[in-house]
Amino acid sequence: MARMRRLGSVAIIKKLCPSQHRAAKLVTGALSTAVGDALNVHANLLPVDLLFCKVLS
């Protein structure tokens, strides 16, 4: 049962990452070729997987 939940959260994280990347590009005004991790740092955003861990703990 726990494995099913973990796999479900991985699928959700994979779907949310592109949305977070788009939002970070809008916030920072970056080009479309910018690296997502760098945009998260500049926009002061946690990556989606770390945000899930923070919210769930």
C-alpha positions in Angstrom: 0.0 0.0 0.0 2.8 2.5 0.9 4.5 1.7 -2.5 1.3 2.7 -4.3 1.3 6.1 -2.6 4.9 6.7 -3.3 4.5 5.9 -7.0 1.4 8.2 -7.1 3.4 11.1 -5.6 6.2 10.6 -8.1 3.7 10.9 -11.0 2.3 14.1 -9.4 5.7 15.5 -9.0 6.6 14.8 -12.6 3.4 16.6 -13.7 4.0 19.6 -11.4 7.7 20.2 -12.3 7.0 21.8 -15.8 4.4 24.1 -14.2 6.9 25.2 -11.6 9.5 25.8 -14.3 7.0 28.0 -16.2 6.1 29.9 -13.1 9.8 30.5 -12.2 10.4 31.8 -15.7 7.6 34.2 -15.4 8.7 35.4 -11.9 12.3 35.9 -12.9 11.8 37.0 -16.5 14.3 34.4 -17.7 14.7 33.0 -21.2 13.1 29.7 -22.1 16.5 28.0 -22.2 17.3 28.8 -18.6 18.0 25.8 -16.3 15.1 25.0 -13.9 17.2 24.5 -10.8 18.8 27.9 -11.2 15.4 29.5 -11.7 14.2 28.0 -8.5 17.1 29.5 -6.6 16.6 32.9 -8.1 12.8 32.8 -7.5 13.4 31.5 -4.0 11.3 28.3 -4.7 11.8 24.9 -3.3 11.8 22.1 -5.8 8.5 20.2 -6.0 9.8 17.0 -4.3 11.3 18.9 -1.4 8.2 21.0 -1.1 6.1 17.8 -0.8 8.5 16.5 1.9 8.2 19.7 3.8 4.4 19.8 3.6 3.9 16.1 4.5 6.2 16.1 7.5 
